[in-house]
Amino acid sequence: MPRKASRQALAALLCLVVAGAAQAQWKWRDARGNVQYSDMPPPPGVPEKDILQRPAAAARAIVVVPAGQAASAAASVPKPAASSPSKAEQDATARQKQDQDREAAKQKEEERRLAEQRRENCSRAQASLRDLQSGLRLTRTNDKGERVFMDDAQRQAEIERTRQIVTSECR
């Protein structure tokens, strides 16, 4: 008897498992009118009216059509949200964000360095302009290494060049 009882219990358990799996089945009518069964949802082209059964977990999407729009606009059912990203996708996203952060930090450092260089150029140009406009006699070194005094035309040309530098560097 115990053997017969265990067989009956096993058969009952098997029926429950099969019944549970049967509930997770899709049932729909294809384009030729044949009834199809599958554990996968029907192809995207199957109209809602031809889907005869869906698993309990697959709730029917409710589409709200704004007033004034045709009901055919509701026929395009939105896809359910994708499941949460996998560990590999999360790692890839994290690496991409780190790369972007590094690139942004590198760019910010470059901008800071350029701004510092521009400030330094500005202060040098302003000091040079003050010297040129002071009226003191200024000298330059020529190709032979000799000191040569600047005449008024050279001084005026150098003042104009220095003013342009001040304008471009001292923003």
C-alpha positions in Angstrom: 0.0 0.0 0.0 2.6 2.5 0.8 4.1 2.1 -2.7 0.6 2.8 -4.3 0.1 5.9 -2.1 3.5 7.3 -3.1 2.7 6.7 -6.8 -0.6 8.5 -6.4 1.1 11.4 -4.6 3.7 11.5 -7.3 1.0 11.5 -10.0 -0.9 14.3 -8.2 2.3 16.3 -7.9 3.1 15.8 -11.6 -0.4 17.0 -12.5 0.1 20.1 -10.5 3.4 20.9 -12.2 1.9 20.3 -15.6 -1.1 22.4 -14.8 1.2 25.2 -13.6 3.2 25.0 -16.8 0.0 25.0 -18.9 -1.1 28.2 -17.3 2.1 29.9 -18.5 1.1 29.2 -22.1 0.1 31.7 -24.8 -2.8 30.8 -27.1 -3.6 32.8 -30.3 -5.1 32.5 -33.7 -2.6 33.0 -36.6 -3.3 34.6 -39.9 -4.6 31.4 -41.5 -7.0 30.9 -38.6 -5.1 28.1 -36.9 -4.8 28.1 -33.1 -1.2 28.3 -31.9 0.1 27.4 -28.4 3.5 28.6 -27.1 5.4 29.6 -24.0 6.5 32.7 -25.9 4.2 35.7 -26.8 2.7 35.7 -30.3 4.6 37.6 -33.1 4.2 41.4 -33.1 1.8 41.3 -36.1 -1.0 39.4 -34.2 -4.0 41.6 -33.4 -5.2 41.8 -29.8 -8.6 40.1 -30.7 -6.7 37.0 -32.0 -4.9 36.5 -28.7 -7.1 33.9 -26.9 -5.1 33.2 -23.8 -2.1 34.8 -22.1 -0.2 33.8 -18.9 -1.4 35.3 -15.7 1.9 37.2 -15.3 1.4 38.8 -18.7 -1.1 41.5 -17.9 -2.8 43.1 -20.9 -1.5 46.6 -21.6 -4.1 49.4 -21.1 -3.7 52.1 -23.6 -5.5 55.5 -23.0 -6.4 57.2 -26.2 -6.7 61.0 -25.9 -10.0 62.4 -27.1 -10.0 63.2 -30.8 -7.6 60.5 -31.8 -8.6 57.4 -33.7 -8.9 54.1 -31.9 -6.5 52.6 -34.4 -3.7 54.7 -32.7 -4.3 52.5 -29.6 -3.5 49.4 -31.7 0.2 49.9 -31.2 0.7 48.5 -27.8 3.8 49.8 -26.0 6.4 47.2 -25.2 6.8 46.3 -21.5 9.7 47.8 -19.8 13.0 45.8 -20.1 14.2 44.0 -17.0 16.9 45.5 -14.9 20.3 45.6 -16.5 22.6 42.7 -16.0 25.8 42.9 -13.9 27.9 43.1 -17.1 25.8 46.0 -18.4 26.0 47.7 -15.0 29.8 47.3 -15.0 30.1 48.7 -18.5 27.9 51.6 -17.6 30.0 52.3 -14.5 33.3 52.1 -16.6 31.8 54.4 -19.2 30.8 57.0 -16.5 34.3 56.8 -15.0 35.9 57.4 -18.4 33.6 60.4 -18.9 34.5 61.7 -15.5 38.2 61.3 -16.1 37.9 63.0 -19.5 35.9 65.9 -17.9 38.5 66.3 -15.2 41.3 66.2 -17.8 39.5 68.9 -19.8 38.9 71.0 -16.7 42.6 70.8 -15.8 43.6 71.9 -19.3 41.2 74.8 -19.2 42.6 75.8 -15.7 46.2 75.6 -17.1 45.3 77.7 -20.1 43.5 80.3 -18.0 46.6 80.5 -15.7 48.9 81.0 -18.7 46.6 83.6 -20.1 46.7 85.6 -16.8 50.4 85.4 -16.8 50.6 86.6 -20.4 48.2 89.4 -19.6 50.2 90.6 -16.6 53.5 90.5 -18.6 51.9 92.4 -21.6 50.5 95.1 -19.3 53.9 95.6 -17.6 55.6 95.8 -21.0 53.0 98.3 -22.2 53.6 100.5 -19.1 57.3 100.4 -19.8 56.8 101.4 -23.5 54.4 104.2 -22.6 56.6 105.5 -19.7 58.9 107.5 -22.1 62.1 105.9 -20.8 64.7 105.1 -23.4 64.4 101.4 -24.2 67.0 99.2 -25.8 66.9 96.0 -27.9 69.6 93.5 -28.7 70.3 93.2 -32.4 71.6 90.2 -34.4 75.2 90.9 -33.5 74.4 91.0 -29.8 74.7 94.8 -29.5 72.3 97.0 -27.6 70.4 99.4 -29.8 68.0 102.1 -28.6 64.5 102.1 -30.0 63.4 105.1 -32.1 59.9 106.6 -31.9 58.6 104.5 -34.9 59.8 101.3 -33.4 58.4 102.2 -30.0 55.0 103.1 -31.5 54.9 99.7 -33.5 55.8 97.8 -30.3 53.1 99.7 -28.3 50.5 98.7 -30.9 51.7 95.1 -30.9 51.6 95.0 -27.1 48.1 96.5 -27.0 46.8 93.7 -29.3 48.4 91.1 -26.9 46.7 92.8 -23.9 43.4 92.8 -25.7 43.6 89.1 -26.6 45.0 87.8 -23.3 43.3 90.1 -20.8 39.6 89.2 -21.2 
